[in-house]
Amino acid sequence: MRTRLDHLVTTALQQGSAVPAFTCYDFTTALAVVGAAEESGRGAILLVAPKTAATANGLRLIAALRTLADAAAVPVAVQLDHASDLKVMADAVAAGADSVLADGSSLPYEDNIALVKSARALLGPDVVLEAELGGLAGDEDRAFGADQSGADVAGLTDSAQVEDFVSRTGAELLAVAVGNVHGKYKGEPRLRWDVLQDIAARVHIPLVLHGASGIPAGELVKAAAMNVGKVNFNTELRTGVLATLQDQLPAHRADGENLQGLLARWNHSAKEFATATLATLAR
């Protein structure tokens, strides 16, 4: 069912939980995520990468996700993730995205603020805006990149800036960098929960944790207590599906090029991950 992303996240926080957001490069993964959400009775967020949204087929995917979300038995939001191009934002919203991460985290502080304000002026008040302050290492579309050790390489969010940033941008959600990274971690994740707690004490909008793949479940359950209402997953979902397809492909090719059977295994892999993640964040 259609719902504003900020309302979905705020409601979850009031219940002591966070909402998982899953990057969907395809409709099969989205079907699996929504199915898992419906079975768990909890809401979920479908994310679309900006490289996907910048193509005609990507916009068709957003439209399909919008239809899927609206027909779901639980609240499901569709968000354009990590966008810095205003045209891509506008096209994604026109296609059906109801929220956007206007990501100027790689820009100088004032330019980051300017990007988020420009997105608000362009998209209007009905589109929920997430902003990001601080820099995450890695590439959200790839499992491996440069050194991915966490706090040592990521640009931590400066907690002294968050009040000014939120006040001036009007963002409804704030993504933070506290040692989380995109892609796989080298070694154990070293999250700075002290920094996150300081940020949570300074601003009262929901916080967002990107790069959650690889963070132990026992650590993730702390998030909601520090006002993290949205947690993004991509790498583990994607690598799990690819590993399943790699393992199952020979048998399904031998079985008369059984694409339907292979897609069923794809769905099962994605749904299994989504189900486990929904349960973890609901603790």
HUQUI-V559004 format. One line per field, one symbol per residue. ss: DSSP state (~ for helix, > for strand, _ for the rest). burial: # if it has 24 or more other ideal C-beta (glycine too) atoms within 12 Angstrom, else .. A space follows every 50 residues. Layout:
ss=???
burial=???
This chain:
ss=____~~~~~~~~~~____>>>>>___~~~~~~~~~~~~~~___>>>>>>~ ~~~__~~~~~~~~~~~~~~~~____>>>>>>>>__~~~~~~~~~~___>> >>______~~~~~~~~~~~~~~~____>>>>>>_>_______________ ____>___~~~~~~~~~~~___>>>>________________~~~~~~~~ ~~___>>>>_______~~~~__~~~~_>>>>>>_~~~~~~~~~~~~~~~~ ~~~~____~~~~~~~~~~~~~~~~~~~~~~~__
burial=.############...######################.#.######### ####...##.######.##..#.###########.#.######.###### #####...#..##.######.##...##############..#....### #.#####.#.##..##..#################...#####.##.### .##.###########.#.######.################..##..#.. ...........##.##############.###.
